[in-house]
C-alpha cells in the first residue's frame, strides 16, 4: 500500500511538472520532477524528464552531461522516449561523444517499441548509411512506420521518395497520397505547387483543373514563383481570367 501511494504521488508530481512546462513556468519544473524521483527513484518517465530539465536548464543549471546520465537510466529500463533522447545525444554529441553506432542502436530500441520520432531518425540513418549499413529499403520501411503514425516529416519524405522513383519504383499515386497529408502545413509551398502540377497533368490523381488551380493558388500565395508561372499558363486556356484572377486575393 505504501509503495502504491508513493507511485501515485510521483505521478502527481510528474503531471504537475508537465503542467508547469506547458505554462512556460520553467523555473519550477525541475523541483517537481526531482521531488517525484525522491519518492520513486526508479520511475523511468521522471528520470527522462529530469534529464530533459538538465538539457534545457529548466529550474536547474543546464548540464548536458547530467542530462545524458538521466536519459541512460530511463533508457536502460526500456523507456522508449528516453531511448530516443539518448540516441539523439549520441548522434549530436550532446553530453556524450558523438557516436552514430550508439545512436542507431538506441533509435532502433525505441523504434521497435513504436516511437514515431525514433522510427523517422532510424530511417534517416539507413538512408544515409550512418551507424548502420546503407539500406534504402530499410529507410522506406521505417519512414512508413513513422508516417503511418502521423509523423509529418516522414509523410513528406515518403511523398518525395515515391515521386522521385530512385529508391523505390516511381509511384505518383503514392506520392500524391503522402503529399496531401502535409500540403496544408506552413512552409510546404513547393509541395502545394507539385500537387498543382500533378492535378493539372493527371499524375497519380484524376486530372482536375480546379484542384490544380487550388494548389497553385496556395503555393503562389506563399510566394512560390513556379506556381505563379503555372497560374499564368493556365490563364491562357481561359481568356476570361487573368493570372491575378486565378490566383485570387493572395497575389
N, C-alpha and C positions, 0 to 999 in steps of 0.2 A: 504494500500500500504506500509506504514511504517513497519507494522508487517511482511509482506511478505519479505521485504528487510532484516529485522533482522533475519528471519529464514534462508534465503539464505546465509547470512554472517556467521551465526552459523554453517551451513552445510559445508561451505567452510573451516572454521577453524577446524571442526571435521575431514574432509578429509585430511587437511594439517597435523594435529596431527597424524593421522594414517600413513601417508606417512613417517613422521619423525620416527615413531615407527618401520616401516618396514626397514628404513635405519639405524636403531640402533642409532639414534641421541637422546638418551633417555633424556638428559638434557633439550631438547627443547620441549618435548612432553606436559608436564603439562601446560605450558604457553598458548599453542594453545587451549587446552580444556577449560582452565579457562577463557580465553577471550571470547570463544564461549558462555559459560554459563552466563557471564555478559550481553551478548546481548539477550540470550534466556534462562532465568533461569529454565524453566520447560522442557527443551529439554532432554528427557529421555536417549537417546544414549550418549549425552555429560555427563550427570550425571553418567552414568555407567562407562564411560571411565575416568572420574575424579577419581572415586573410584578405578579403575584399576591402575591409576598412583600413588595414595596413597599406594595401596597394595604393589607395587613393587619399589616405590621410583623413579619414572620416572620424574625427574625435580622438585621433591618436597621431603621433608623429609618423609621417609617411616612411615606410620601410619595406621595400620590395623583397629583400631577403627574408624578412619575417613573414611577409605575405606568402611567399613560396613554401615556407615551412608549414603554414597552416593549410595551404592547398593540398600539400602532400599528405598530411594527416587525414584529411577528409577523403582524398582520392584513394588512399590505401584501404579505406573502409568500403570502397566501391561506390562512392557518391559521384554520379555522372557529371554534374555541373562542376565539381571540384577537379575531376579528371580533365575536363575541358580547359579549366583555368590553368592547371599545371602544365598541360600541353602547350598552351599559348605562352606561358612563361618560358618554357624551353625554346619554343620557336623564335621568340623575340629577344631572348636573353634578358628577361626581366627578373632579376633576383636570382638567376641561375645561369650557368654557362649556356650559351646558345648551342642547341643540340637537336637537329632535325630528326634523328633516330628516336630520341626520347619523346619528342613532340608527337611523332607519328604513332608511337606506342600508346601514349595516353589518349590521343584523339581516337584511336581505334577502340580503346576500352570504353570511352564514353559513347562513341558511335554505335557500338554493339548493343548498348542499352537504350538506343533510340534518341540520343541527344542530337537535335537537328543542327545546331551550330557545329558540333564536332563532326557530324557527317559531312557538312559543307567543307570544313577545313581539311578533313581527310581526303575528300575528293580533289581539292586543290593540290594537295601533296602528291597524290597519284598522277595528276595531270602534269605536274612539274618535275616529278621524279625526285622529290626531296624526302629523305628519311625512309622511303620505300622505293621499290623498283618501279620505274616509269610504267604506268598502266592505264592507257586511255579508257579501256573498257571498265576498269575498276572506278575510274573517275566518274564516268557516266552513271554507274551503279549507285555510287554514294551521293552524287548530285540529285539523282531521282529520289533516293530515300529521304533526303532533306527537303526537296521540293514537294514531295507528297505530304509533308507535314506543314507546308505553307511557308517555308523559308523563301523569301523573295529573291535573295541573291542566287539561290540555287535554281529557281524558276527562270530567272534571267539567263543564267549560264546555259541551262538546257535549251532554251529557245535559240540561243546563238549557236550551240553545238549542232542542233538539227538543221538550222538554216545553212550553216557553212558546209556540212557534209564531209568534214575532214576526219573526224574521229568515228563517226557512225555514218551509214548511208544517209544521204540528204533526204529529209522528210519535211516538206513545207507544212503539212498538216500539223505535225508535232510542234514545229517551230511556232506556228500561229497560236496553237493551244497554249503554250507556255508564255509567249509574248503577251497574250491577252490577260494573263494572271497579273502582270505587273505594269501594263501600259499606262494605267491611270496614275501611277506614282509620280511624284515630283522628280524632275531630272531625267525622265525617260522619253524625252522628245525624239531621240533617234529611233527608239522602238516604235513610237507612235507613227513616225514617218515611214518606217519599214512596214508597219501594218497597213498604212495607206497604200503603199506600193503593192502589197500582197492582195488587198481587196480590189485594187484597180486592175490587176492582171490575173486574178484568179489563182494565186499561188497558195495552195493548201487550204483555201477557203473559196466559197462561191463568189464569183465576180460580182461586185456590188459597188456601184459608183457612189451611192450615198454614204456607205461605210468608208470608202476611200476618202471622200471629202471630209467626213467626220474626223478621221485620224490625222489627215493632213492639216486640218484647221487647228487641232490641238497642238500639233508639233510646231506649226507656224506661229501660233500664239505664244510659244515659248522661245521664239527666235530661231528656229531651225530653217536655214536658208534653202536646203534641199526641198523641204516641204513647201516653201514659198514658190519655188520654181515649179513644183508639181501642180500646185493650185493654178498657177498661170497657164500651164499646159492644158489642164482640164477645162479652163475657161474658154479655150479656143473651140472646144466642142459644144459650147453652149453660148452663142453670141449674145444672148440676153443677159449674161452675167459677166462681171469683171472679176479679176483676181481678188479685188478687195471685197466684192460681194460674196465670193466663195469662202473667203477666209473669215467673214463675219466681223464682229467688233473687235476681235483680238488684234487685228492688224491696223 
